[in-house]
């Protein structure tokens, strides 16, 4: 009886602790080049994230997408964007992200981290809303910050809005 009690206590504790953690099973990244209203996506999503909803401070969100999978619905534009002048996908095959802080904000989480694109690393902030087993996130960046000048007019002309759809394990 004593051993049964400890078995259930241990097993129950293990399940309780395990239930707090989530990895990211799958995800997609969509984008909009605001200046020309060009929409697209990047795929090949891989994540090694570990999210503890009871201890966000010690959680981590990290992963990457494959830059060669960039698609805008126009073959010629995609080919050009993948070239050396813009994303240089042969030299820089991954676009990666690693969180530096995760904190609760409203019904979701605010994730600060380092985005590395074309070999350049910059701090960004992503707001995620949690809906069941899904996280929906948004952020804005400027391609010129990553040595990718699509439109020469101004920094603002190179504004990109990113949308993340992540499914938790």
Secondary structure, DSSP 8 states (H G I E B T S, - for coil): -HHHHHHHHHHHHHHHHHHHEE-EEEEEEEEEEGGGTEEEEE---EE--BEETT-GGG-B-EEEEEGGG-B-S-HHHHHHHHSTTTT-TTT--EEEEEEEEEEEETTEEEEEEEEEETTEEEEEEEEEEEETTEEEEEEEEEGGGGT--S-SS-SGGGEEEEEEEEEE-
